[in-house]
C-alpha cells in the first residue's frame, strides 16, 4: 500500500494529541528563538531572537548608515 501521510509535516491534531507531543512542538518553537544559521541569507545574520531584536533596533529612524562598512545587517539598515 502507498503511504499517503506526508513525512515533512504533522497535523495539529497529532501534535496536540497528548502532553509529550505538545511539549516537543513548543520545544522546537523555543529552539528557533536562539538557534542561528537556519535562514536562507548570510548565516551570521541569523542569530535567532537576539538578531531580531538587533534588527528592530537598526530599523529605527534614529540611525543613518551611509556605507556598507563590514556588511553586517546592511540590508536592514537600508530598510
Residue pairs with C-beta under 8 A, 6 or more apart in sequence:
14 21
15 21
15 22
15 24
15 25
16 22
16 25
32 38
32 48
33 48
33 49
34 48
34 49
34 50
35 48
36 43
36 44
36 46
36 47
36 48
36 51
37 43
37 46
38 46
39 45
39 46
44 72
45 51
45 72
45 73
47 54
54 73
55 73
55 76
58 73
58 76
58 77
58 79
59 76
59 79
63 77
65 74
65 77
65 78
68 74
